[in-house]
Amino acid sequence: MVSHTKENYIKALFFLHLKNENISLSDLGDELQVSKPTANDMIRKLQADGIVTSKKYKPIRITEKGKRLAAFIIRKHRLSEMFLLQIMEFGWEEVHEIAEELEHIKTEKFFDRMDELLGFPITDPHGSPIPDKNGNINRPNYKRLSQITVGSKVAVKALRESSKEFLIFLNKKSIQLNTVIKVEQIEDFDGSYTVSYGDFTNVVLGKAACDHLLVEEI
């Protein structure tokens, strides 16, 4: 049975792998906020379990077994977030920390039932894809709002980051998934966007916010 700590490492390794197949010990330590010796000790254990490959002075690589385990952990987390949002009516800014605890439940039937009750969702409350039972993840190729030109209309489909601070910011702006946004103006000086959506006109969004909103042109 994989421990909670090991599961956190596996998940972190998977997300780092999506950015770069070759994972450094420093990046892993930074991701989990642990020292390099602590991370290195866990990597030795994960290598013994066949979850990663690692050699001295070489980058860490997650194996196919590791990817499957990671996908299952992510599936449990994202299904939990949807359950907390849709069934228990938590806000999308509240669900992540609770799901961090629920993802360590081992009983697969629990999450299969959760999936059924939710109607088999394919994304979580922040638009991230939910892996299927076989560990497959569909990753749509959305654009950042900051890549969209003046006059275009887009629908918000996902978030590049879902920190509590950013989600509260979006709540204040009344922006959620599937909000249709029209780009009115782009400021050359700082890359900020003036946009309109719903009952709101000429709302200014900074470049950082536009970078974190993933959209689809309509």
Buried (B, 14 or more C-beta within 10 A) or exposed (E): EBEEEBBBBBBBBBEBBEEEEEBBBEBBBBBBEBEEEEBBEBBEBBBEBEBBBBEEEEBBBBBEEBBBBBBBBBBBBBBBBBBBBBEEEBEBBBBBEBBBEBBBEEEEEBBEEBBEEBEEBEBBBBBBBBBBEEBEBEEEEBBBBBEBEEEBBBBBBBBBEBEEEBBEBBEEBEBEBEBEBBBBEBEEEEBBBBBBBEEEEEBEBBBEBBBBBBBBEE
